[in-house]
Amino acid sequence: MSTALATRLDSNPTEKVTIQTTLLELVRAVSETTDDDTEVVGTIVHMLRTGSVELCGTFRNEPIESF
């Protein structure tokens, strides 16, 4: 996983951690875990909709549907 996606775990495991990354870094990291493009897209959409990931860079304020 890229260093931009690496995060430290806080002592409170119930605290929600949001990772900020670019769409390219996110796609690369998720693609390392599967060769199935449908699974990559589904995982990224889920991460964005649940707020576990926030995009920075070019796609920062774009709605998910525009991808």
N, C-alpha and C positions, 0 to 999 in steps of 0.2 A: 504494500500500500504506500502511496506517496506520502512524503513528510507533511504536505499540506493537509492531508486527511487524518494524520496521526493526532490523537488527542489523549490527554491524561485522564484517568478515571478519578473522580472525586471520592472522598470517603463516604458520601451519601449516595448509594446506588440507585435510589429512587429519583434523584434529581435528573431532569431532562438535560441532555447535552446536545447542543446544536453545533454542527460542524459547518464552517464557512469554506467554500471551495469554488473553483470554476467548474463549469459544465464539462470541459475537456478533462480535467483531473478526475472528476467524478466518474465519467464514462470509462476512463482508463482503469481506475481502481476496481470498479464493478466488473469490467471485462476480464480482469485477472482471475475472477472466480468462476466464470462460465464462458462457454463458446456460443451459447444460445442468445442471439440478438433480442429475441422476444423477452427473455428473462432479464437481460440487461435493462431494457426499456422499462419493463414492469417494476423492477427494483428501484430504478431511479425515480420514476413517477411516485412510487410509494414513499420513498425517502423525502421527496419534496413536499408531498401533500401532508405528511405527518409532522413536518417541521424538524425532522432530525438532521436535515441538511438545508442550508441556505446558500444560494448562489451569489458569488461576487463576480465582478468583471462584466463582460458584455451582456450576459443574460440576467443580471442582477434583478431587475424589476419586470422582467417579462413573465406573462402568465404561462403556466405549464402547457396550455393548449396550443400556444404558438410554436412549440417545438415540433 
